[in-house]
Amino acid sequence: LVIIAGWNVPSYILLASLMAATRSAFVLWTDTPDVYARRTRLKAFLRSCWLRWIFSRARAVMGTGEPALGALRAMGCPNEKLLKFPFFVDLENYQVSNVASLARKSMRFVSVGRIDNLVKGHQLAVEALGRVVQRTGKQDWHYTIVGSGPDAKELRALIASYGLQEHISVTGWMEPDAVRDVLHRSDVIIHPSLRDAYPAVVLEAMAAGLPVLGSDAAGSVLDRVVHMQNGWIHPAGDVSKLSEQIAWTLKHRDEVIQMGGAARATAEEWPVSRAIEIISSIPMGEDG
């Protein structure tokens, strides 16, 4: 069985076509496709024909979560071919964040990702925290942004404009083990992305027992976060709503602890063993 991941590039399209033409056993695996991409009529027609052929020959078509499955349905994939196959986190590598004394210390927010304002939206979290301080005066928190990217200088300037240099740190790029340590020292993850197919860091944070302050433009947020149970969902780009949600966490710290436990419980529903079960369930016969 060949699993073709990230198939929407020429080399993978060629591989999928070859596998389909030779009736080999293959599966497509993709995160959320962009169903709104603009194409000429001819290109859209030819692509639609190719997709129907590929979908019909694939043993299964796996999407990383419900947003991906919905997009694949819109592209013409039959329901009986679809399987939910998200990214998986080795839960044994993550311990629940120590938040037992959260009421007696500063709240620790964290974001992880490339500093690209048009994608990850870290500046929106900075603006939201700035509004919280201006509105409530609360300063018993710290926000760590892990990552590097083209907008790092601009982000630091924004932090300085709010006078929040003592409260917001931009660490630069970190090794995965170091990122995991930061998650374990944090209380809440903020993921305010403007477009993000299925960010794995949301899954990693939930495995560490962190509730998620996430936008509805992130596939894994939509797939795993239940609003006010294991996190909060805000409309992408809505700084006011994000600011309100951050202020809520600062006022309701006991609930944040409970929501962190619920986040870990959600993560435990998707152990690596479940990935093996899904792969093993795929029919291998000639007739699919």
QUIRADA-V807286 format. One line per field, one symbol per residue. ss: DSSP state (@ for helix, = for strand, . for the rest). A space follows every 10 residues. Layout:
ss = ???
This chain:
ss = .====....@ @@@@@@@@@@ @....===== .......... @@@@@@@@@@ @@@@@@@..= ===..@@@@@ @@@@....@@ @===...... @@@....... .@@@..==== ==........ .@@@@@@@@@ @@@@@@.... =======... .@@@@@@@@@ @......=== ==...@@@@@ @@@@...=== =....=...@ @@@@@@@... =====..=@@ @@@@..=... ====....@@ @@@@@@@@@@ @.@@@@@@@@ @@@@@@@@@@ .@@@@@@@@@ ........
